[in-house]
């Protein structure tokens, strides 16, 4: 699995339509999408999934009014339940790794420089029942991208995995959390152990080294996605969220994660460089803590889109990320409304690597 900062052929996302994901606050969401799409389309193609022609027309209208429409944008008429494409879409990989190189399947190998797509089972974070449309999106993406579709299995059972639950450095190391994959709360794959997951990651994503963090942040509807807390920014460097307030519920869990990172090594046995990224002040709406985090940024060709929250730490976070990506434009996107849907910029996007 390539790193997110490797060159992209495109970014995939789905146009928002399910009002119940932002109850009472849906109206600004298409405009947030327009800002994100407008920034992405200046650097790479943007593949937008819409339910039907009427949905495409609404999206075109918003993008045109926001001066965000361009020839870089293409629409695909595939019904979705929700728009968190990071989790429901396929995870693209380069051929030659994992399942594509299995010696036990004669003729399975395909030439180098060919794109493949791992199509994991999606069950809406083991929490929601309305995911039948989203469960098909990965294969549709693979077919359109002309990518070899791969169905990850363990003991003849299709494996559940969301893209937001993992992060990779592109050369063999993967980050994830015990809370998401090993807890019995919102349990994705009953019976699978730490070692089982590591075997699956090795086979299907080409991973030789897994770093297990403890838990995610308060308010996370997914129960522990790593893309809200710790992200690779180069093969040997991570940024990780830290909370300065000892009374905040995120304080000790994030301290535990940084302790684990200090003890961890990369695929070559070398220690990681660790950059601390502050948390914003708690974002609370209708009495509920939301999973607001600067770590939910998205790295695209020529730009990094960073969620901001009208918070004093916005500038601190943007400066840290700018130092880490000096060759990219750093753009802050206000996500105070978007995060009411329990996700932000990384959650809604999925990269298609350039081959």
C-alpha positions, 0 to 999 in steps of 0.5 A, a space after each residue: 500500500 503506497 503512502 498517502 503523500 505518494 503521487 495520486 492519479 485521483 481523489 475519490 469522494 461521495 457527495 453528501 446527501 444523508 441529512 441524518 448524518 448532520 441533523 439540523 446542520 446539513 445546509 452548510 455541508 455541500 459548501 464545505 465539500 465545494 471548498 475541499 473539491 475546489 482545492 483538490 481539483 487544482 492539483 489532481 483529478 477528483 472522482 465524485 460519487 453521486 446517487 443519480 443524475 439529479 444529485 449530479 445536477 445539485 452538486 454541479 450547481 453548488 460547485 459552479 456557484 462556489 467557483 469550484 467546478 473544473 474539467 478535473 472533476 468526474 461524476 459517477 452515478 452509484 448510490 451510497 448510504 453515507 459519504 465516508 469513502 475512506 472507510 467504504 471505498 476500496 484501498 488501492 495497492 500496487 501489484 506485486 504485494 500481498 495477495 497478488 504475489 501468492 505462490 499458491 494461486 497459479 497465474 495470479 501474478 500480474 505485471 508490475 506497475 499495475 493497480 490493484 484494489 483491496 475490497 474489504 467488507 464494510 459493515 458501517 463500523 459494526 454499528 449502523 444497519 444502513 450500509 448496503 449501498 456503501 458495501 458495493 462502492 469499493 468494487 465500483 471504484 476498482 472497476 472504473 479505475 481498471 484495478 485488479 479487485 482483491 477480496 481480503 479473507 481470513 479463514 475463508 471469511 471476508 475481512 472487515 476493515 475501514 481505511 480510517 483504522 490504518 495509516 501506512 508509511 509506504 515501505 512496510 509499516 502500518 499504524 492502527 489501534 487496539 480499541 478499533 480492531 481488538 475491542 469487543 465493542 463495535 467488533 469488526 471481525 469476531 475471533 481475529 487476534 492481533 497476530 491474525 490481523 498482522 498476517 492479513 496486513 502482510 498478505 493484502 497490504 504488503 505490511 511487515 511491521 504493525 505498530 499497535 496504539 491503544 485508543 482513539 479520541 473522545 467522541 469518535 463514532 468509529 471506536 478508535 480510528 487512527 486517522 484522528 490521532 497519529 499519522 505518518 508524514 514520511 517513512 520515518 516520521 509521525 505526527 501524533 495528537 497530544 492534549 495539554 489539559 490533564 482534566 480532558 478525557 483525551 489526556 491520558 489515552 494520548 499520553 499512552 499512545 506517545 509512549 508506545 510510539 517512543 518504544 516502537 520501530 519501523 520496518 527496519 528496526 529504527 526508532 521513529 521521529 515523533 512530532 507532537 500535534 496539539 488538539 483543538 479545544 473540545 468541539 461540542 454540539 447539542 451536548 455531544 463531544 465531537 471527534 475534532 482533530 487536526 490529525 484528520 488532514 489529507 495529503 494530495 498532490 501539491 497540497 495538504 488540506 487540514 481541518 480547522 475549528 476557529 481555535 487558537 491552536 489552528 495556527 499552531 497545527 497549520 505551522 507544524 504541518 507546513 514544516 513537514 510538507 514544505 513542497 505542498 500548499 497547506 490549506 485550512 478548511 473550517 470543519 466545525 460543521 462537517 465534524 458534526 457528522 463524526 468525520 472530517 477531511 481524511 474520512 471523506 476522501 480516498 486516494 488512488 495512487 498514480 502508477 
